[in-house]
Amino acid sequence: RRVHGIQWDSWTAVLGNQCEGIWPVKSDVTDVNAAHLSGDGTTLATADDFGFVKLFAFPAKGKLAKFKKYPGHSAHVTNIRWSHDDALLGSVGGADTSLALWRHRAAAEGTGDSDDSDTDSEEEGYDSDVAVETSIDYATKTYATNVRDASGPPPDDQLPDEGGFTRTVNVVPKVKSVHDSDARKRRATAVSNLELEFIFGYRAFDCRNNLHYINDGADIVFHAAGAGIVYNIEKGVQSFYLDHTDDIICLTVNQHPKFKGVVASGQIGLSNPQIDVWDANSKQTLSVIRGFHSKGVCSVDFSSSGRLLASVGLDESHSLAVWRWQDGTRVATARCSERRVFATAFRPDSDTNLVTVGVKHVKFWSLVGGHLAGSKGVCPRGGKLPTMLSVAFGAEGLTFTGAMSGEVYAWRDAKLERVVAAAHSGPVFSMFTTINDGLIVTGGKEKTKGEGGSVKLWDQEMKRSRSFQVVSENGEVEVVKSVSRCRGKIIVGTRDSDIYEVKEKQGDVTTLLHGHCEGEMWGLATHATRDWFVSASDDRSVRVWDAAGKRMLTRVEVGAPARSAAWSPDGELVAVGLGTGELLVLSAAQGLVVWGRKRERDGRINDVRFSPDGRYLAAGSQDKAVDIYDIQRGGGSLHRAGYCKGIPSHVLSLDFSTDSKFIRVSTGTYTHSVFSVPDGAPVVDEVVLQGLVWASWTSVAGKEVLGVWPKEAASADVNTAHVSHNGKSVASGDDFGQVKLFEFPCVERGAKYNKFVGHSAHVTNVRFTYNDKYLVSAGGDDSCLFLWRCV
């Protein structure tokens, strides 16, 4: 908060919340080379690796901010600077060795050869959050590829197959057991089973209208990863539907009293994505629908009678289908649009009339027998139809659609009747029609706190409204992606994966759930003496969680993708490795303020680890390096005491010996090496190696964990492992979304295990809490933290 209040004399940074929007889709942290803010503080110029000079309005918050771009350089633009009066802008080309001078003209004078954005030239550039949804390639979100780099064969292929070779280790690996350390009451038996207790996560960055009340407002239902989640608000307890096979990206609830608690959810999938219809109370599958859509199902909705279900797919035509869901019969199909369709909805009083909305698309459909007849929405006087994101219904045949511009369009019989101007100052992502009283709730994007609420409650004609402002813990106005209403309460889901409840009468806003935002999550570590854990994500945040209390304790923005995390033995410090190669040390006791920072490498830091005595901190990077810091040489400083030499590949994981004198480094060759601490000299003496006792085991390499690798496994299929603190069990996370439990040591091919599902993508990290009461697993692309109770 103190940093946010500082007035800077100049701005040349390319990282941070104020300029997050300058980064292109699928860029890495080297694509934008330079930035400079104009003297009047309104325009940020950037230089990038694609030869472009770009101008953004400052601040450029949120992803994919709108811009003007100017070509001319033939290669990387390496630097950029405004003149003293902002009249001129100079840019320097790297390989083309040229200096370009640009005259800055006011907006009213035109924009030269600039482009508004890389999106839709017929509209004034997509909003950044809409652009995220339209640009996602769902084919890359399935289990088709590995997420971990590999430079060697999997461990199973590295072992000889001669008849005289045994895969049984002669000596049990020496891993510190809790019985060796203290008398605290900890688990003495092996962990043989896991029960999913809580999921910190809610998918909203590319979804809408996927959060609903059920059971008269006592519970809410939503989705994260591959799990349907039912959350009891009063008790704070979750239960789960886990029969999906990939990411769930849409969800709806049947509103008919005969089908109370019936939920439909659709998932992604290359060839045969499924829709599951299930009971929210029993978690029993009622129907599985597949065989028509491809790539994924992005929207579902029940009809008035509750007997029909409409669905929209992610195929090239964004096909619409209507089903009798109880027997899986397909009633009718139609092609919607070649552009992205975001939502479909039945009129709440009809089984035959429904609407679809999308990119420059509004279509009104009538179900006649086995045929869907569609009529496009028509704007008067040749007006252009904007991108539509949401739909709701009023009395006497009115249909309302929420636009990207923040307006709401009112339609009657496919003809535009009027426009509700400035319903929100940004896109109207979500709309909900309350069946019992006809009131309508909208959720959208507000650019500032003073312009109105990001949640609004309207009358049936959408002529009067009451606003509710939903603000995050860091003071930012939340972008709302889902709203639902029941008994004077509004449930709100935000783009940043937070869930709030609004009391209409008092206007009070209560936080129910926090989750990480979009971005892969790899960093995970547990506290040495408490049921706490820390997570680090590509969403540029580091967060501390209370496993027992099922809540987030604190968070901090670190300005760059965070890839690894570790907790000091005394719990006072948290180390974080960034994707930029920088190492951060945060003070946990002071709310994660920066204690020290250092950058020795360019490649991302894949793992960090404190020594058991708390003196040393090791950071292993993608650059085949491990740097060892003496953190007791002066508070707030990171003094490098040594580094490990001769590492054959990028670092995967690090583990210290119990005496803090040695470190084991596991690499992308799926081998590990031992080095002395702090000088980093290799240790090859077998007598010394056999005598070492390890304080932890997080390696997926070695004969001791050979059995965690599936038969015929490819390189990088197993991403992570962790041995329980009593040394009797090992948990693993793999590229197939599975968490597995084995006995430790696990030395035989095809070792027995118990597997646990729910993650929809690669499981990137697993960690036992200090007393083996819980196991925490991190999902890579699903951005979720799963909390499992060990039994």
Secondary structure as the mmCIF struct_conf table of DSSP 4:
data_model
#
loop_
_struct_conf.conf_type_id
_struct_conf.id
_struct_conf.beg_label_comp_id
_struct_conf.beg_label_asym_id
_struct_conf.beg_label_seq_id
_struct_conf.end_label_comp_id
_struct_conf.end_label_asym_id
_struct_conf.end_label_seq_id
TURN_TY1_P TURN_TY1_P1 ARG A 2 ARG A 2
HELX_RH_3T_P HELX_RH_3T_P1 VAL A 3 GLY A 5
HELX_LH_PP_P HELX_LH_PP_P1 ILE A 6 TRP A 8
BEND BEND1 ASP A 9 ASP A 9
BEND BEND2 VAL A 14 VAL A 14
BEND BEND3 GLY A 16 GLY A 16
HELX_RH_3T_P HELX_RH_3T_P2 ASN A 17 ILE A 22
BEND BEND4 TRP A 23 TRP A 23
HELX_LH_PP_P HELX_LH_PP_P2 PRO A 24 PRO A 24
TURN_TY1_P TURN_TY1_P2 VAL A 25 LYS A 26
TURN_TY1_P TURN_TY1_P3 VAL A 29 THR A 30
BEND BEND5 ASP A 31 ASP A 31
STRN STRN1 VAL A 32 LEU A 37
TURN_TY1_P TURN_TY1_P4 GLY A 39 ASP A 40
BEND BEND6 GLY A 41 THR A 42
STRN STRN2 THR A 43 ASP A 48
TURN_TY1_P TURN_TY1_P5 ASP A 49 PHE A 50
BEND BEND7 GLY A 51 GLY A 51
STRN STRN3 VAL A 53 ALA A 57
BEND BEND8 PHE A 58 PRO A 59
BEND BEND9 GLY A 62 LEU A 64
STRN STRN4 PHE A 67 TYR A 70
BEND BEND10 SER A 74 ALA A 75
STRN STRN5 VAL A 77 TRP A 82
TURN_TY1_P TURN_TY1_P6 HIS A 84 ASP A 85
BEND BEND11 ASP A 86 ALA A 87
STRN STRN6 LEU A 88 GLY A 93
BEND BEND12 GLY A 94 GLY A 94
TURN_TY1_P TURN_TY1_P7 ALA A 95 ASP A 96
STRN STRN7 LEU A 99 ARG A 103
HELX_RH_3T_P HELX_RH_3T_P3 ALA A 107 GLU A 109
TURN_TY1_P TURN_TY1_P8 GLY A 112 ASP A 113
STRN STRN8 ASP A 115 ASP A 115
BEND BEND13 ASP A 116 ASP A 116
BEND BEND14 ASP A 118 THR A 119
TURN_TY1_P TURN_TY1_P9 SER A 121 GLU A 124
HELX_RH_AL_P HELX_RH_AL_P1 SER A 128 SER A 135
HELX_RH_3T_P HELX_RH_3T_P4 TYR A 138 LYS A 141
BEND BEND15 THR A 142 THR A 142
TURN_TY1_P TURN_TY1_P10 TYR A 143 ALA A 144
BEND BEND16 THR A 145 THR A 145
BEND BEND17 ARG A 148 ARG A 148
BEND BEND18 SER A 151 GLY A 152
HELX_RH_3T_P HELX_RH_3T_P5 PRO A 155 GLN A 158
BEND BEND19 LEU A 159 LEU A 159
TURN_TY1_P TURN_TY1_P11 GLY A 163 GLY A 164
BEND BEND20 THR A 168 THR A 168
BEND BEND21 ASN A 170 VAL A 171
STRN STRN9 VAL A 175 VAL A 175
HELX_RH_3T_P HELX_RH_3T_P6 VAL A 178 ASP A 180
TURN_TY1_P TURN_TY1_P12 SER A 181 SER A 181
BEND BEND22 ARG A 184 ARG A 184
BEND BEND23 THR A 189 THR A 189
HELX_LH_PP_P HELX_LH_PP_P3 ALA A 190 VAL A 191
STRN STRN10 LEU A 194 PHE A 200
TURN_TY1_P TURN_TY1_P13 PHE A 205 ASP A 206
BEND BEND24 ASN A 209 ASN A 209
STRN STRN11 HIS A 212 ILE A 214
HELX_RH_3T_P HELX_RH_3T_P7 ASN A 215 GLY A 217
TURN_TY1_P TURN_TY1_P14 ALA A 218 ALA A 218
STRN STRN12 ASP A 219 ALA A 224
TURN_TY1_P TURN_TY1_P15 ALA A 225 GLY A 226
STRN STRN13 ALA A 227 ASN A 232
TURN_TY1_P TURN_TY1_P16 ILE A 233 GLY A 236
STRN STRN14 VAL A 237 TYR A 241
BEND BEND25 THR A 245 ASP A 246
STRN STRN15 ILE A 248 VAL A 253
BEND BEND26 HIS A 256 HIS A 256
HELX_RH_3T_P HELX_RH_3T_P8 PRO A 257 PHE A 259
TURN_TY1_P TURN_TY1_P17 LYS A 260 GLY A 261
STRN STRN16 VAL A 262 GLY A 269
BEND BEND27 LEU A 270 SER A 271
STRN STRN17 ILE A 275 ASP A 279
TURN_TY1_P TURN_TY1_P18 ALA A 280 SER A 282
STRN STRN18 THR A 285 ILE A 289
BEND BEND28 GLY A 291 PHE A 292
STRN STRN19 LYS A 295 PHE A 302
TURN_TY1_P TURN_TY1_P19 SER A 304 SER A 305
BEND BEND29 GLY A 306 ARG A 307
STRN STRN20 LEU A 308 GLY A 313
BEND BEND30 ASP A 315 ASP A 315
TURN_TY1_P TURN_TY1_P20 GLU A 316 SER A 317
STRN STRN21 LEU A 320 ARG A 324
TURN_TY1_P TURN_TY1_P21 TRP A 325 GLY A 328
STRN STRN22 THR A 329 ALA A 334
BEND BEND31 GLU A 338 ARG A 339
STRN STRN23 VAL A 341 PHE A 346
TURN_TY1_P TURN_TY1_P22 PRO A 348 ASP A 349
BEND BEND32 ASP A 351 THR A 352
STRN STRN24 ASN A 353 GLY A 358
TURN_TY1_P TURN_TY1_P23 VAL A 359 LYS A 360
STRN STRN25 HIS A 361 VAL A 368
TURN_TY1_P TURN_TY1_P24 GLY A 369 GLY A 370
STRN STRN26 HIS A 371 LYS A 376
STRN STRN27 VAL A 378 VAL A 378
HELX_RH_3T_P HELX_RH_3T_P9 PRO A 380 GLY A 382
HELX_LH_PP_P HELX_LH_PP_P4 GLY A 383 LEU A 385
STRN STRN28 MET A 388 PHE A 393
BEND BEND33 ALA A 395 ALA A 395
TURN_TY1_P TURN_TY1_P25 GLU A 396 GLY A 397
STRN STRN29 THR A 399 ALA A 403
TURN_TY1_P TURN_TY1_P26 MET A 404 SER A 405
BEND BEND34 GLY A 406 GLY A 406
STRN STRN30 VAL A 408 ARG A 412
TURN_TY1_P TURN_TY1_P27 ASP A 413 ALA A 414
STRN STRN31 LYS A 415 VAL A 420
TURN_TY1_P TURN_TY1_P28 ALA A 421 ALA A 422
BEND BEND35 ALA A 423 GLY A 426
STRN STRN32 VAL A 428 THR A 433
TURN_TY1_P TURN_TY1_P29 ILE A 435 ASP A 437
STRN STRN33 ILE A 440 GLY A 444
BEND BEND36 LYS A 447 THR A 448
HELX_RH_3T_P HELX_RH_3T_P10 LYS A 449 GLU A 451
BEND BEND37 SER A 454 SER A 454
STRN STRN34 VAL A 455 TRP A 458
TURN_TY1_P TURN_TY1_P30 GLN A 460 GLU A 461
BEND BEND38 MET A 462 LYS A 463
STRN STRN35 SER A 465 PHE A 468
STRN STRN36 VAL A 471 VAL A 471
TURN_TY1_P TURN_TY1_P31 GLU A 473 ASN A 474
BEND BEND39 GLY A 475 GLY A 475
HELX_LH_PP_P HELX_LH_PP_P5 GLU A 476 GLU A 476
STRN STRN37 VAL A 477 VAL A 477
HELX_LH_PP_P HELX_LH_PP_P6 GLU A 478 VAL A 479
STRN STRN38 VAL A 480 CYS A 486
TURN_TY1_P TURN_TY1_P32 ARG A 487 GLY A 488
STRN STRN39 LYS A 489 THR A 494
TURN_TY1_P TURN_TY1_P33 ARG A 495 ASP A 496
BEND BEND40 SER A 497 SER A 497
STRN STRN40 ILE A 499 LYS A 503
TURN_TY1_P TURN_TY1_P34 GLU A 504 GLN A 506
STRN STRN41 VAL A 509 LEU A 513
BEND BEND41 GLU A 518 GLY A 519
STRN STRN42 MET A 521 THR A 526
BEND BEND42 ALA A 528 ASP A 531
STRN STRN43 TRP A 532 SER A 537
TURN_TY1_P TURN_TY1_P35 ASP A 538 ASP A 539
BEND BEND43 ARG A 540 ARG A 540
STRN STRN44 SER A 541 ASP A 546
TURN_TY1_P TURN_TY1_P36 ALA A 547 LYS A 550
STRN STRN45 ARG A 551 GLU A 557
BEND BEND44 GLY A 559 ALA A 560
STRN STRN46 ALA A 562 TRP A 567
TURN_TY1_P TURN_TY1_P37 PRO A 569 ASP A 570
BEND BEND45 GLY A 571 GLU A 572
STRN STRN47 LEU A 573 LEU A 578
TURN_TY1_P TURN_TY1_P38 GLY A 579 THR A 580
BEND BEND46 GLY A 581 GLY A 581
STRN STRN48 GLU A 582 SER A 587
HELX_RH_3T_P HELX_RH_3T_P11 ALA A 588 GLN A 590
TURN_TY1_P TURN_TY1_P39 GLY A 591 GLY A 591
BEND BEND47 LEU A 592 LEU A 592
STRN STRN49 VAL A 593 ARG A 599
BEND BEND48 ASP A 602 GLY A 603
STRN STRN50 ILE A 605 PHE A 610
TURN_TY1_P TURN_TY1_P40 PRO A 612 ASP A 613
BEND BEND49 GLY A 614 ARG A 615
STRN STRN51 TYR A 616 SER A 621
TURN_TY1_P TURN_TY1_P41 GLN A 622 ASP A 623
BEND BEND50 LYS A 624 LYS A 624
STRN STRN52 VAL A 626 ASP A 630
TURN_TY1_P TURN_TY1_P42 ILE A 631 GLN A 632
BEND BEND51 ARG A 633 GLY A 634
TURN_TY1_P TURN_TY1_P43 GLY A 635 GLY A 636
STRN STRN53 HIS A 639 CYS A 644
BEND BEND52 SER A 649 SER A 649
STRN STRN54 VAL A 651 PHE A 656
STRN STRN55 SER A 657 SER A 657
TURN_TY1_P TURN_TY1_P44 THR A 658 ASP A 659
BEND BEND53 SER A 660 LYS A 661
STRN STRN56 PHE A 662 THR A 667
TURN_TY1_P TURN_TY1_P45 GLY A 668 THR A 669
BEND BEND54 TYR A 670 TYR A 670
STRN STRN57 HIS A 672 SER A 676
TURN_TY1_P TURN_TY1_P46 VAL A 677 ASP A 679
STRN STRN58 PRO A 682 PRO A 682
HELX_RH_AL_P HELX_RH_AL_P2 GLU A 686 GLN A 690
TURN_TY1_P TURN_TY1_P47 GLY A 691 GLY A 691
STRN STRN59 TRP A 694 TRP A 694
BEND BEND55 ALA A 695 ALA A 695
BEND BEND56 VAL A 700 VAL A 700
BEND BEND57 GLY A 702 GLY A 702
HELX_RH_3T_P HELX_RH_3T_P12 LYS A 703 VAL A 708
BEND BEND58 TRP A 709 TRP A 709
HELX_LH_PP_P HELX_LH_PP_P7 PRO A 710 PRO A 710
TURN_TY1_P TURN_TY1_P48 LYS A 711 GLU A 712
HELX_LH_PP_P HELX_LH_PP_P8 ALA A 713 ALA A 714
TURN_TY1_P TURN_TY1_P49 SER A 715 ALA A 716
BEND BEND59 ASP A 717 ASP A 717
STRN STRN60 VAL A 718 VAL A 723
TURN_TY1_P TURN_TY1_P50 HIS A 725 ASN A 726
BEND BEND60 GLY A 727 LYS A 728
STRN STRN61 SER A 729 ASP A 734
TURN_TY1_P TURN_TY1_P51 ASP A 735 PHE A 736
BEND BEND61 GLY A 737 GLY A 737
STRN STRN62 VAL A 739 GLU A 743
BEND BEND62 PHE A 744 PRO A 745
BEND BEND63 GLU A 748 GLU A 748
TURN_TY1_P TURN_TY1_P52 ARG A 749 GLY A 750
STRN STRN63 ASN A 754 PHE A 756
BEND BEND64 SER A 760 ALA A 761
STRN STRN64 VAL A 763 PHE A 768
TURN_TY1_P TURN_TY1_P53 TYR A 770 ASN A 771
BEND BEND65 ASP A 772 LYS A 773
STRN STRN65 TYR A 774 GLY A 779
TURN_TY1_P TURN_TY1_P54 GLY A 780 ASP A 782
STRN STRN66 LEU A 785 CYS A 790
#
